[in-house]
């Protein structure tokens, strides 16, 4: 797999596809491959298994998330709105 200092993992594409597209690929792939925070044990040990499947290497918690990141913006909004409705339900 091609890799250089300047372009990183996008070096495998050589001169194809244009510089802007290769920069986007580097950004997306580096986000997907780094370790993320586990929602269960709060350790930075979550790795991507496949598209949308994430697993914590410490506690073994497996969950569905986004294709590139374990959480999505829509998922975060849904979680916030659900927690807001639960708190209002407890008040009644």
C-alpha positions in Angstrom: 0.0 0.0 0.0 1.5 3.3 -1.0 2.1 5.9 1.7 4.2 9.1 1.7 5.0 11.8 4.3 3.1 14.5 2.5 -0.1 12.8 1.6 -0.3 9.9 4.1 -2.6 7.0 3.3 -3.9 8.7 0.1 -0.5 8.0 -1.4 -1.8 4.7 -2.7 -3.9 6.7 -5.2 -0.8 8.3 -6.8 -1.8 11.3 -9.0 -5.3 10.0 -9.7 -8.6 11.7 -8.6 -7.2 15.2 -7.8 -5.6 16.7 -4.7 -8.9 17.9 -3.0 -10.5 14.5 -3.2 -7.4 12.8 -1.8 -7.3 15.3 1.1 -10.9 14.4 1.9 -10.1 10.7 1.8 -7.2 11.2 4.2 -9.4 13.1 6.6 -12.3 10.6 6.5 -10.0 7.5 6.8 -8.0 9.0 9.7 -11.2 9.7 11.6 -12.5 6.2 11.0 -9.3 4.5 12.1 -8.5 6.3 15.3 -9.7 5.2 18.7 -12.9 6.7 20.0 -14.6 7.0 23.4 -16.7 4.0 24.5 -20.3 4.9 25.6 -20.3 2.0 28.0 -16.9 2.2 29.9 -15.8 5.7 28.9 -12.4 4.5 27.8 -10.7 5.4 24.5 -10.8 1.9 23.0 -13.6 1.9 20.4 -12.5 0.7 17.0 -14.5 0.3 13.8 -15.2 -3.3 12.9 -17.0 -2.6 9.6 -19.3 0.1 8.2 -21.5 1.2 11.1 -20.3 -1.5 13.5 -18.1 -0.4 16.4 -16.6 -2.4 19.2 -14.8 -1.5 22.4 -11.6 -3.5 22.9 -11.7 -3.0 26.6 -15.2 -4.0 27.7 -16.3 -5.8 24.5 -19.4 -3.5 24.0 -20.5 -3.7 20.4 -22.9 -1.1 19.0 -24.2 0.5 15.8 -23.1 3.9 14.8 -22.2 6.0 11.8 -20.1 4.8 8.9 -17.1 6.9 9.8 -17.7 8.0 13.4 -19.4 6.1 16.2 -21.9 8.8 16.6 -23.8 10.9 14.0 -25.2 14.3 14.3 -28.8 13.0 13.9 -28.1 10.4 16.5 -26.9 13.0 18.9 -30.0 15.2 18.3 -32.3 12.2 18.9 -30.5 11.3 22.1 -30.8 14.9 23.4 -34.5 15.1 22.5 -35.2 11.7 24.1 -33.5 12.7 27.3 -35.5 15.9 27.3 -38.8 14.1 27.0 -37.8 11.6 29.8 -37.0 14.5 32.2 -40.4 16.1 31.5 -42.1 12.8 31.9 -40.6 12.4 35.4 -41.8 15.8 36.5 -45.5 14.9 35.9 
